[in-house]
Amino acid sequence: MRLQSEGSLPQPKRSYRLLESWFQDGDVQQFLKVNRYRDLLWFNREAFDQMLGWTLSVAVIETAANPLCGADEVAEEIVGCYDVVQQLQQAEEASGYQVEKLLELVRG
């Protein structure tokens, strides 16, 4: 799942779909250090923050490199990607680093 918009997909839906794809990917789970403790799934804060940073960086590069997008479209898309990352950072903190709580907070 890419961070960039998918047509008219609203921001909360983009955020949830991104998280859902991350937590379904075994390599991403390993990077995020997803683990089970007392019947709850947890993730590592630092790894999650790093994943958000790299995801945003890739989105900015891909968006800026798109020859079909004008400057206004590029700026709008980058702001949209940043908004998604901010939403995920706020939910991350409120989740107490529990996977299910994070998904619930983003799902709304």
HELIX and SHEET records of a PDB file:
HELIX    1   1 GLN A   11  GLN A   24  1                                  14    
HELIX    2   2 GLY A   26  PHE A   31  1                                   6    
HELIX    3   3 ARG A   45  ALA A   65  1                                  21    
HELIX    4   4 ALA A   71  SER A   95  1                                  25    
HELIX    5   5 VAL A   99  ARG A  107  1                                   9    
SHEET    1   A 2 ASN A  35  TYR A  37  0                                        
SHEET    2   A 2 LEU A  40  TRP A  42 -1                                        
END                                                                             
